[in-house]
Amino acid sequence: MILPKISVVGLGKLGSPLLACAAAKGFSTVGYDVNDQVSANIRKGESPVLEPGLQSLMSANRSRIKVADNYQTVVRETSVTFITVPTPSNANGRFSVEMVLQAVRALGKSLVKKNSYHLVVVVSTVLPGDMRQNILVELEQASSKKCGKDFGLCYNPAFIALGNVIHDLLNPDFVLIGESDQRAGKELADFYEVFCDNKPNLLRMNWVNAELAKIAINTYVTTKISFANMLAEMSEVLPNADVEVVTKALANDRRINPAYFRGALGYGGPCFPRDNLALGALAKELGLQANIAEATDQINRRQAFRVIKRIEPYLKKQTKVLILGMSYKPKTNVIESSQSIDIVNELLELNALVEVYDPLALEAAKQKLGHRVLYANSLEQGVRKADIIILATPDQTFLQLMGFKFKSETKKVLLDCWRLLDEKRLDKSIQYLALGRGRTVRKPA
Ligand SMILES: NC(=O)c1ccc[n+]([C@@H]2O[C@H](COP(=O)([O-])OP(=O)(O)OC[C@H]3O[C@@H](n4cnc5c(N)ncnc54)[C@H](O)[C@@H]3O)[C@@H](O)[C@H]2O)c1
């Protein structure tokens, strides 16, 4: 079988793993990015982003990865182009498709001279209506060609979690394909037959259904998270309650699966927090209300405050508070919309002395927080100096805390937001608190 040559436009957190995975599956690939530094890194065989497994995949498949410096090469040398450029949120919560339109305009201009069929695949997250009203119009105008005849246009959103991108791309639960026409959808489905390690369901539909499904899946998942956090808040004030026991019980019901269903801290990162706002903005435009999305967002916004409330009784003048985990989740250096940043800001308002530690995201934290906080060189160093420790991400590195011994006169307070540690295995000088658990009261005799 002759594999199509594929191109990826936008080589960031999603685009560069997509490029490397396609190369690993035997596709000849061409990448393009407006950022020269990103292009230069990939040309040298260096991953432009920190993502587990990406560097080795790039190194092993360098011969099938080319980086173009213009759109003409992208269009001339490949027959399928995936667009993975950013779609940042507007002030009203909508996703801006400006960068997608720039990419599509440039692709369209290069398509003018092409005589053969080309498939354009938008992977960037867009909202219902964008494919038909904006992206199609721009591409047809720039190329002077007809969609469905000269080129195909698909919406193919990605469902990936940073830190797990390679696995998630190659082993999706399903692939969502919003297609302009049969031919376009079939070509993309054929690509995934080769690309995936597993045999996912290939869900083919029109653009608007795929657009709505993408945003709905993300907001549904965040609703599960906020629901579990609502139960966690309740558990904290109910004597002997433990949200873990409650959510595990719920997850035994076949209608509720356990994924993303733990009461702990809120969600963060580049996608989840803005999805509910975007759904709310869309509902408003349609003259409707997305009440569930709004409530999910409200619950998420008060999670950092909930942490502060829990440790406030221990906060004295000049108390040293250590935050463990600055990224929005383990195994990534991304700190965008991280709950830890919100916690730091709340603590600084209360004049606490804040130190932070993260195995991967310390540099990113420095850029964001500057001199407002201190940075621990190691887990042990940070913990020794701290009066209060907030364990904010369930990073396995922090399991080491259970081996630490202290000669401290005063007790340290440790708030474990993810109930990662076993209290019994901690040094006796640590007073352990767990988010999502109520105080223990004596059982009846
Ligand atoms: N990161 C995720 O976890 C994730 C998950 C699902 C969907 N998405 C979506 O994927 C899209 C990309 O996200 P990301 O996280 O990879 O972004 P990113 O910021 O990490 O990378 C985007 C890259 O696109 C480049 N770029 C911008 N405009 C360009 C243009 N006109 N031509 C060529 N390159 C251009 C940038 O230089 C950058 O390298 C967004 O729509 C996002 O919502 C991201």
The ligand as a Tripos MOL2 file, in Angstrom:
@<TRIPOS>MOLECULE
LIG
   44    48     1     0     0
SMALL
NO_CHARGES

@<TRIPOS>ATOM
      1 N1         -2.2600   20.8880   23.7860 N.am      1 LIG1
      2 C1         -3.3160   20.1360   23.9880 C.2       1 LIG1
      3 O1         -3.4120   19.3910   24.9890 O.2       1 LIG1
      4 C2         -4.4470   20.1160   22.9960 C.ar      1 LIG1
      5 C3         -5.4160   19.0980   23.0780 C.ar      1 LIG1
      6 C4         -6.4650   19.0730   22.1630 C.ar      1 LIG1
      7 C5         -6.5410   20.0950   21.2230 C.ar      1 LIG1
      8 N2         -5.6240   21.0830   21.1800 N.ar      1 LIG1
      9 C6         -5.7770   22.1350   20.1930 C.3       1 LIG1
     10 O2         -4.7290   22.0560   19.2470 O.3       1 LIG1
     11 C7         -4.3910   23.3650   18.7830 C.3       1 LIG1
     12 C8         -2.9040   23.5760   18.9720 C.3       1 LIG1
     13 O3         -2.6220   23.4980   20.3460 O.3       1 LIG1
     14 P1         -1.1220   23.3100   20.8830 P.3       1 LIG1
     15 O4         -1.2730   23.0690   22.3340 O.co2     1 LIG1
     16 O5         -0.3670   22.3270   20.0530 O.co2     1 LIG1
     17 O6         -0.5400   24.7910   20.6190 O.3       1 LIG1
     18 P2          0.9790   25.2490   20.7550 P.3       1 LIG1
     19 O7          0.9140   26.6920   21.1090 O.co2     1 LIG1
     20 O8          1.7430   24.3040   21.6240 O.co2     1 LIG1
     21 O9          1.5700   25.0980   19.2700 O.3       1 LIG1
     22 C9          1.0660   25.7640   18.1600 C.3       1 LIG1
     23 C10         2.1790   25.9740   17.1360 C.3       1 LIG1
     24 O10         1.5770   26.5890   15.9740 O.3       1 LIG1
     25 C11         2.5000   27.5490   15.4450 C.3       1 LIG1
     26 N3          1.7620   28.4690   14.5710 N.ar      1 LIG1
     27 C12         0.9580   29.5010   14.9170 C.ar      1 LIG1
     28 N4          0.4150   30.0680   13.8120 N.ar      1 LIG1
     29 C13         0.8990   29.3850   12.7500 C.ar      1 LIG1
     30 C14         0.7150   29.4690   11.3450 C.ar      1 LIG1
     31 N5         -0.1130   30.3740   10.7960 N.pl3     1 LIG1
     32 N6          1.3740   28.6180   10.5480 N.ar      1 LIG1
     33 C15         2.2110   27.6920   11.0760 C.ar      1 LIG1
     34 N7          2.4140   27.5400   12.3990 N.ar      1 LIG1
     35 C16         1.7700   28.3630   13.2250 C.ar      1 LIG1
     36 C17         3.1250   28.1580   16.6850 C.3       1 LIG1
     37 O11         4.3600   28.7720   16.3730 O.3       1 LIG1
     38 C18         3.2650   26.9240   17.6040 C.3       1 LIG1
     39 O12         4.5320   26.3050   17.4480 O.3       1 LIG1
     40 C19        -5.2950   24.3320   19.5610 C.3       1 LIG1
     41 O13        -6.4580   24.6050   18.8140 O.3       1 LIG1
     42 C20        -5.6660   23.5260   20.7860 C.3       1 LIG1
     43 O14        -6.8930   23.9460   21.3300 O.3       1 LIG1
     44 C21        -4.5570   21.1110   22.0280 C.ar      1 LIG1
@<TRIPOS>BOND
     1     1     2 1
     2     2     3 2
     3     2     4 1
     4     4     5 ar
     5     4    44 ar
     6     5     6 ar
     7     6     7 ar
     8     7     8 ar
     9     8     9 1
    10     8    44 ar
    11     9    10 1
    12     9    42 1
    13    10    11 1
    14    11    12 1
    15    11    40 1
    16    12    13 1
    17    13    14 1
    18    14    15 2
    19    14    16 1
    20    14    17 1
    21    17    18 1
    22    18    19 2
    23    18    20 1
    24    18    21 1
    25    21    22 1
    26    22    23 1
    27    23    24 1
    28    23    38 1
    29    24    25 1
    30    25    26 1
    31    25    36 1
    32    26    27 ar
    33    26    35 ar
    34    27    28 ar
    35    28    29 ar
    36    29    30 ar
    37    29    35 ar
    38    30    31 1
    39    30    32 ar
    40    32    33 ar
    41    33    34 ar
    42    34    35 ar
    43    36    37 1
    44    36    38 1
    45    38    39 1
    46    40    41 1
    47    40    42 1
    48    42    43 1
@<TRIPOS>SUBSTRUCTURE
     1 LIG1         1 GROUP 0 **** ****
